[in-house]
Amino acid sequence: MKSNILKYIFAIIVIGLVAYSAYIIYGKQDNSQNNYEVIKYEKEEEIIDNIRIPIVNFDTLNPILSNNAQIQNISKLVYEPLLSVDANYKIELCLAKEWNKVNQTSYIIKLKDNIKWSDGIKFTAKDVQFTIDKLKDTNIKSIYTYNVENITSVEVIDDITIRINLDKEVPFFEYNLTFPIMSYKYYENEDFLSTSKNNNPVGTGRFKVENDNGNITLKINQEWWNKEEKDCKLSQIQIVKYGNMGEVYKAFKIGNIDIINTNSVEIENYIGTIGYNLKSYKGRELDYIAFNCNNEELANKEVRQALSYVIDKQNIVSAIYGDKYYISNFPLDYGNYLYEDEKVGYEYNIDKARNILLENGWEFKNRTWQKVKDYRTLRLKFNLVVNSSNVKRVQVAENIKTNLENLGININIIKANDLTYARYLENKNYDIILTGKYTSFSPDLTSYFGELNLANYNNETVKQILNDVKNIREEKILKEKYNNLINIYKEDMPYVYLYWNRGSLVCSSKLMGDIRPNKYNLFCNIDTWYRQ
């Protein structure tokens, strides 16, 4: 009996040992598997808190001295202006906490008083005065010189107040106050043009510069004043120098850099079509045609309307720019908050064009449109002037000629050399001219509709609107004024706006976040960016 009990006890012990061994072996194996899955998940969601940006033809980190567009884009992360421009091209406060137009030629600007440079020195009005003085220095060739050319003096009233005086009234002058402010103390007793301090300058922006023997890194500026902004997922940005764009394309394809900013419409030819995301935005180059309203036939707005209906913008953009440009209908349709009408321009409609001419007394006879006025026969035949050195515009002119001749309008293209073309623009002795403009961020439209405009267009109501908006800051009223101007333009059609060029931010497929570049700021929402 005792023997049997011992056998039972032994059997129970053996079963227990087997069960425990199984638990040890398989239980740990299961836990190991679970741990592996957690680690794998974390790797998939891993955030790399730095990105790499290329620069070709590096010159200097000083944005006032640099002629490098890539430096100018990056500088917005390090330096800040008095006033900035948001994603809808509306002016907004930055280093200034308020501004006021005292009279036609004077502005008072109050500065925020909680701002420090990245070296800990307090930002003051003296820094603003110093920066404007440097921009007006004739020995300094800066892309921002234009911003201050009408400034005659800057008065420092106190540490946070300045008065800016102009030589004449400048519509929407506040848009000129978007240049980067430099530190007076940092450059005190230094040769601004040649000092080694330009290699490692201080700013007031979200990032600060660290330059270690030419290796440039932007790191989070712990002194940044804008505590209301969200924390940035990036801790640093590496600036990588290259000798040419060929090297940049190669580096991008093998994953050594994360973004390329380009105006090229043929970028796919250099980096292929897969493995990246393309974030496109409207550029600032606007091409358009001007009708000379002093021409007897073109003085008739119905003739201008008819011509506008048969210029096929979509065909131009497709045939000549491979659908890589944006159709334009008005000078503010690059995204400006004051432009709300998406149907300002005339869509291609040859039948409507023909009916407009017929309703206004024109008849198609002997292969041309004719009209008798004061015992004289007027005919719709025009010279179209284009710059012969601009190959793309010559192609556009040929396209427009075909469009207009399909309606029966006789067009002679004058391909003028640079000097002759400049004289045409100066003297306005043309019927129609194909031209273009690099537009500012300001909504001022004086160059198109004010005195000495290229169309010789004269409308007193429009002039009054242009005069009114110079002193209006209330958005609702401004929009009403601009809508009135747009409606008058739609009726009078002194110009046909054709297309905007395109900019693209080419992003690695590993670059994540809310990436929405615009021409003013490529780095909108950079606080959300990161790399996988």
C-alpha positions in Angstrom: 0.0 0.0 0.0 2.8 2.3 1.0 4.5 1.4 -2.2 1.5 2.5 -4.3 1.3 5.8 -2.5 4.9 6.5 -3.2 4.2 5.6 -6.9 1.4 8.1 -7.0 3.5 10.9 -5.4 6.3 10.2 -7.8 3.9 10.3 -10.8 2.4 13.7 -9.6 5.9 15.1 -9.2 6.9 14.0 -12.7 3.7 15.5 -14.3 4.4 18.7 -12.4 7.9 18.9 -13.7 6.8 18.2 -17.2 4.1 20.9 -17.0 6.6 23.4 -15.5 9.1 22.6 -18.2 6.5 23.1 -20.9 5.5 26.5 -19.4 9.2 27.6 -19.2 9.8 26.6 -22.8 6.6 27.6 -24.6 5.6 30.4 -22.3 8.8 32.2 -22.7 8.7 31.5 -26.4 5.3 33.2 -26.6 6.5 36.2 -24.6 9.5 36.4 -26.8 7.2 36.5 -29.8 5.1 39.2 -28.2 8.1 41.3 -27.4 9.3 40.9 -31.0 6.0 42.2 -32.3 6.2 45.3 -30.1 9.7 46.1 -31.2 8.8 45.6 -34.8 5.8 48.0 -34.4 8.0 50.7 -32.9 10.5 50.4 -35.7 7.8 50.9 -38.3 6.7 54.1 -36.5 10.2 55.4 -35.7 10.5 59.1 -36.1 13.9 60.5 -37.3 14.0 64.0 -36.0 16.3 65.5 -38.7 16.1 66.2 -42.4 18.8 67.0 -45.0 18.5 69.9 -47.4 20.9 70.6 -50.3 22.5 73.8 -51.4 24.3 74.4 -54.7 26.7 77.3 -55.2 26.7 78.2 -51.5 27.8 81.8 -50.9 27.0 83.0 -47.4 24.5 82.4 -44.6 23.9 86.1 -44.3 20.5 86.5 -46.1 21.1 90.2 -46.8 24.3 89.4 -48.7 23.3 86.0 -50.3 22.2 85.8 -53.9 21.4 82.1 -53.5 17.7 81.4 -53.7 18.1 78.2 -51.6 19.8 80.3 -48.8 16.9 82.7 -49.0 14.3 79.9 -48.5 16.2 78.4 -45.6 16.9 81.7 -44.0 13.2 82.0 -43.1 13.8 79.3 -40.5 16.6 81.3 -38.9 15.7 85.0 -39.4 12.4 86.8 -39.1 10.9 90.0 -40.5 8.8 92.7 -38.9 5.8 91.5 -40.9 5.3 88.1 -42.6 3.0 86.7 -45.2 0.7 83.7 -44.4 -0.3 80.9 -46.8 -3.1 83.1 -48.3 -0.6 85.9 -48.9 -2.2 88.0 -46.1 0.1 90.2 -44.1 0.6 89.1 -40.5 2.6 90.2 -37.5 6.0 88.7 -36.7 8.6 90.7 -34.9 6.2 93.7 -34.9 3.2 93.6 -32.5 1.4 96.4 -34.4 1.9 98.8 -37.2 0.1 101.9 -38.2 0.1 104.2 -41.3 0.3 107.7 -39.8 0.0 109.5 -43.1 0.8 108.9 -46.7 4.6 108.6 -46.1 5.0 107.6 -42.5 4.6 104.4 -40.5 4.9 103.7 -36.8 5.8 100.2 -35.8 5.7 98.7 -32.3 7.9 95.7 -31.7 7.3 92.8 -29.5 9.3 93.2 -26.3 9.9 89.5 -25.4 12.3 88.6 -28.2 15.9 87.6 -27.9 18.5 86.7 -30.5 19.7 83.1 -30.4 22.8 84.3 -28.5 20.5 85.7 -25.7 20.8 89.4 -26.5 17.6 91.3 -26.5 16.0 92.3 -29.8 15.4 96.1 -30.1 14.5 98.8 -32.5 18.2 99.5 -33.1 18.4 96.1 -34.9 15.7 97.3 -37.3 17.4 100.6 -38.0 20.7 98.8 -38.5 19.2 96.3 -41.0 17.6 99.1 -43.1 20.8 101.1 -43.1 22.6 98.0 -44.4 20.0 97.4 -47.1 20.3 101.1 -48.2 24.2 100.9 -48.2 25.2 101.3 -51.9 28.1 98.9 -51.3 25.8 96.1 -50.5 23.9 94.4 -53.3 21.0 92.7 -51.7 17.8 91.2 -53.1 16.0 93.2 -50.4 17.3 96.6 -51.5 14.0 97.0 -53.5 12.1 96.7 -50.2 13.7 99.8 -48.7 14.3 102.0 -51.8 11.5 104.5 -50.8 12.6 104.7 -47.2 14.3 108.1 -46.4 14.9 107.6 -42.7 14.2 105.4 -39.7 13.7 107.1 -36.3 14.2 105.0 -33.2 11.6 106.4 -30.7 12.4 103.9 -28.0 13.6 100.3 -27.7 10.3 98.9 -29.1 9.1 101.8 -31.4 10.3 103.0 -34.7 9.1 105.5 -37.3 9.7 104.8 -41.0 9.5 107.7 -43.4 9.1 107.4 -47.2 9.8 109.6 -50.1 6.4 109.0 -51.5 3.3 107.0 -50.8 3.8 103.3 -51.6 0.5 101.2 -51.9 0.6 98.3 -49.4 4.0 99.3 -48.2 3.6 96.9 -45.3 4.5 94.1 -47.8 7.9 95.6 -48.1 8.6 95.0 -44.4 9.1 91.3 -45.0 12.9 91.4 -45.1 15.0 89.5 -42.5 16.1 91.6 -39.5 19.8 91.3 -38.5 21.4 91.8 -35.1 23.1 95.2 -34.5 25.1 94.0 -31.5 26.3 90.8 -33.2 27.8 92.9 -36.1 29.0 95.8 -34.0 32.5 96.9 -35.0 32.6 94.2 -37.7 33.0 94.6 -41.4 29.5 93.5 -42.4 30.6 92.3 -45.9 33.6 90.2 -44.9 33.3 89.3 -41.2 33.7 85.6 -40.3 30.6 86.1 -38.2 28.6 85.6 -41.4 29.5 81.9 -41.2 27.6 81.5 -37.9 25.1 84.4 -37.6 22.4 84.8 -35.0 18.7 85.0 -35.7 15.4 85.2 -33.8 13.7 82.3 -35.6 12.7 78.8 -34.7 16.1 77.4 -35.7 19.7 78.7 -35.0 22.8 78.1 -37.1 25.7 75.9 -36.0 28.6 75.9 -38.4 31.4 73.5 -37.6 34.2 73.9 -40.1 31.8 74.4 -42.9 29.4 71.7 -41.8 26.1 73.6 -41.4 23.4 72.4 -39.1 20.2 74.2 -38.0 19.2 73.3 -34.5 16.2 74.3 -32.4 16.6 77.8 -31.0 15.9 77.6 -27.3 15.5 81.4 -27.1 12.7 81.5 -29.7 9.9 83.8 -28.5 6.9 82.1 -30.1 6.0 79.8 -27.3 2.4 79.5 -28.6 3.6 77.5 -31.6 3.5 73.8 -31.4 6.8 71.9 -30.6 8.7 71.0 -33.7 9.2 67.3 -34.4 12.6 68.1 -36.0 15.5 68.8 -33.7 17.9 69.7 -36.5 18.3 70.3 -40.2 21.5 69.4 -42.0 22.5 71.7 -44.8 24.5 69.7 -47.4 26.6 71.5 -50.0 26.9 70.3 -53.6 28.8 71.6 -56.6 26.0 71.3 -59.1 22.4 70.1 -59.5 23.6 66.8 -61.1 25.2 65.9 -57.7 21.9 66.9 -56.0 19.8 64.7 -58.2 22.1 61.7 -57.6 22.1 62.3 -53.8 18.4 62.4 -53.8 18.0 59.2 -55.7 20.2 57.3 -53.3 18.5 58.8 -50.2 21.2 61.2 -49.0 18.9 64.2 -49.0 15.2 64.7 -48.4 13.9 67.6 -50.4 14.7 69.5 -53.6 13.1 72.8 -54.5 12.9 73.4 -58.2 11.2 75.5 -60.9 12.1 72.9 -63.6 9.1 71.4 -65.4 11.3 68.5 -66.4 12.4 67.3 -63.0 11.2 63.8 -63.8 13.9 63.5 -66.5 16.6 63.8 -63.7 15.2 61.8 -60.8 12.6 59.5 -62.5 8.9 59.2 -61.6 8.8 57.0 -58.5 10.0 57.0 -55.0 9.1 60.6 -54.0 6.2 63.0 -53.6 5.8 66.2 -55.6 4.3 69.2 -53.8 3.7 71.9 -56.4 2.9 75.5 -55.9 2.3 78.6 -58.1 5.3 80.6 -58.8 5.5 84.4 -59.2 6.2 84.6 -63.0 3.0 85.7 -64.8 2.8 85.9 -68.6 0.0 87.9 -70.2 -0.9 89.9 -73.3 -1.8 93.6 -73.3 -4.2 95.1 -75.8 -3.3 98.7 -76.7 -6.5 100.6 -75.9 -5.3 103.5 -77.9 -5.6 101.4 -81.1 -8.8 102.4 -82.8 -10.1 98.9 -83.2 -8.9 97.7 -79.8 -10.4 100.7 -78.1 -13.7 98.8 -78.5 -14.1 96.6 -75.5 -16.3 94.2 -77.5 -13.3 93.5 -79.8 -11.1 92.8 -76.8 -13.8 90.5 -75.4 -14.0 88.6 -78.7 -10.2 88.2 -78.9 -10.1 87.0 -75.3 -12.7 84.2 -76.0 -10.5 82.7 -78.7 -7.2 82.6 -76.8 -7.1 78.9 -75.7 -5.0 79.0 -72.5 -5.5 75.3 -71.8 -4.1 74.5 -75.2 -1.1 76.8 -74.6 -0.3 75.3 -71.3 -0.6 71.8 -72.6 1.1 72.2 -75.9 4.0 74.4 -74.8 4.4 73.7 -71.1 3.3 70.1 -70.9 0.5 70.9 -68.5 3.2 71.9 -66.0 2.1 75.6 -65.7 -1.0 77.0 -64.0 -3.6 78.8 -66.1 -4.1 82.4 -64.9 -7.2 84.6 -65.1 -6.1 87.5 -62.9 -3.0 88.8 -61.3 -4.1 87.8 -57.8 -5.1 84.2 -58.6 -1.8 82.8 -57.3 -3.7 82.3 -54.0 -4.2 85.8 -52.7 -6.9 86.1 -50.1 -8.5 89.1 -52.0 -9.2 87.0 -55.1 -12.4 84.9 -54.8 -13.7 84.6 -58.3 -12.4 81.5 -60.1 -14.1 82.4 -63.3 -12.7 85.8 -64.1 -11.2 84.9 -67.4 -13.0 83.9 -70.6 -13.0 80.2 -71.5 -12.3 79.3 -75.1 -15.5 79.8 -77.1 -15.1 80.7 -80.7 -18.9 80.9 -81.3 -19.4 83.4 -78.5 -16.5 85.5 -79.9 -18.1 85.5 -83.4 -21.5 86.5 -82.0 -20.0 89.4 -80.0 -18.5 90.8 -83.2 -21.7 90.4 -85.2 -23.8 92.0 -82.5 -21.5 95.0 -82.6 -21.7 95.7 -86.2 -18.7 93.7 -87.6 -19.1 91.5 -90.6 -16.8 88.8 -91.9 -16.2 89.8 -95.5 -13.3 89.1 -98.0 -11.7 86.9 -95.3 -11.5 89.6 -92.7 -13.7 91.2 -90.1 -14.8 94.7 -91.3 -16.8 97.6 -90.0 -17.6 101.0 -91.6 -17.1 104.0 -89.3 -17.2 107.6 -90.3 -17.0 106.5 -94.0 -13.9 104.5 -93.3 -13.6 100.7 -93.3 -12.0 99.3 -90.1 -10.4 95.8 -90.3 -9.4 93.5 -87.5 -5.8 92.9 -88.2 -3.1 93.4 -85.6 0.6 93.2 -85.0 1.6 91.0 -82.0 5.0 91.8 -80.5 7.1 89.2 -78.7 10.7 89.1 -77.6 12.6 86.9 -80.0 15.1 85.7 -77.4 12.4 84.1 -75.3 11.8 80.9 -77.2 8.8 79.7 -75.2 7.0 83.0 -75.6 7.6 82.9 -79.3 5.8 79.5 -79.3 3.0 81.0 -77.3 2.7 83.9 -79.8 2.5 81.4 -82.7 -0.3 79.6 -80.7 -2.2 82.8 -80.1 -1.9 83.7 -83.8 -3.4 80.4 -84.8 -6.3 80.9 -82.3 -7.1 84.4 -83.6 -6.8 83.5 -87.2 -9.3 80.6 -86.6 -11.8 83.4 -85.9 -10.7 85.4 -89.0 -8.5 87.9 -87.2 -5.3 88.7 -89.2 -2.2 88.6 -87.0 1.4 89.5 -87.9 3.9 88.4 -85.3 6.8 90.9 -84.8 9.8 89.0 -83.2 11.8 91.8 -81.7 15.3 91.6 -80.4 15.9 92.6 -76.7 16.6 96.3 -77.4 13.7 96.8 -79.8 11.4 94.9 -77.5 12.3 97.2 -74.6 11.5 100.2 -76.8 8.1 98.8 -77.6 7.4 98.4 -73.9 8.6 101.9 -73.2 6.8 103.7 -76.0 3.7 101.4 -76.0 3.7 101.6 -79.8 2.2 98.2 -80.5 -1.3 96.7 -81.1 -0.8 93.6 -78.9 2.2 92.6 -76.9 3.1 89.4 -75.2 5.0 90.0 -72.0 5.4 88.9 -68.4 6.1 90.1 -64.9 7.7 88.8 -61.7 5.0 89.8 -59.3 5.4 90.8 -55.7 3.4 89.4 -52.8 1.6 92.7 -52.5 -2.0 92.9 -53.9 -1.2 96.3 -55.4 -2.5 96.4 -59.1 -1.4 99.9 -60.0 1.1 98.6 -62.7 -1.8 97.0 -64.5 -4.6 99.5 -64.1 -3.0 102.8 -62.9 -1.1 105.5 -64.8 1.3 104.5 -67.6 0.0 100.9 -67.7 1.0 98.7 -70.7 -2.6 98.6 -72.1 -3.0 102.4 -72.1 -6.2 101.5 -70.2 -8.1 104.3 -68.6 -11.0 103.8 -66.2 -11.8 106.5 -63.6 -13.7 104.0 -61.4 -10.8 101.6 -61.3 -8.4 104.5 -60.5 -10.6 105.5 -57.6 -10.6 101.9 -56.3 -6.8 101.7 -56.5 -6.6 104.9 -54.5 -9.1 103.7 -51.9 -7.5 100.4 -51.1 -4.2 102.0 -50.2 -5.6 103.0 -46.8 -8.1 100.2 -46.1 -7.1 97.5 -43.6 -10.5 95.9 -42.9 -10.6 92.7 -44.9 -14.3 92.7 -45.7 -14.2 96.2 -47.3 -11.0 95.4 -49.1 -12.6 92.3 -50.7 -15.6 94.4 -51.7 -13.3 96.9 -53.5 -11.4 94.2 -55.2 -14.5 92.4 -56.3 -15.7 95.6 -57.9 -12.4 96.0 -59.7 -12.5 92.4 -60.9 -16.0 92.9 -62.3 -15.0 95.9 -64.2 -11.9 94.0 -65.6 -14.2 91.2 -66.8 -16.2 93.7 -68.8 -13.3 95.7 -70.2 -10.6 93.0 -70.7 -7.6 95.2 -71.4 -5.4 92.2 -70.7 -5.5 88.5 -71.1 -3.6 86.8 -68.3 -2.2 83.5 -69.5 -0.3 81.4 -67.0 1.9 81.2 -63.9 5.1 79.2 -63.7 5.2 76.3 -61.3 7.5 75.6 -58.4 7.9 72.1 -56.9 9.1 70.8 -53.6 10.3 67.3 -54.4 10.1 65.2 -51.2 11.6 61.8 -50.3 8.9 59.2 -49.7 10.2 59.0 -46.2 9.6 62.7 -45.4 6.3 62.9 -43.5 4.1 65.7 -42.1 1.8 68.4 -43.4 3.9 69.6 -46.3 2.3 72.5 -48.0 4.8 74.9 -49.6 4.0 78.2 -51.2 6.3 80.7 -52.9 6.8 82.9 -49.8 7.5 80.0 -47.5 8.5 76.5 -48.5 8.5 75.4 -44.9 4.9 76.0 -43.9 3.9 73.6 -41.0 7.5 72.5 -40.5 6.7 71.7 -36.9 4.8 68.6 -38.3 7.7 67.4 -40.5 9.8 64.3 -39.7 11.6 61.5 -41.4 10.9 57.8 -41.2 
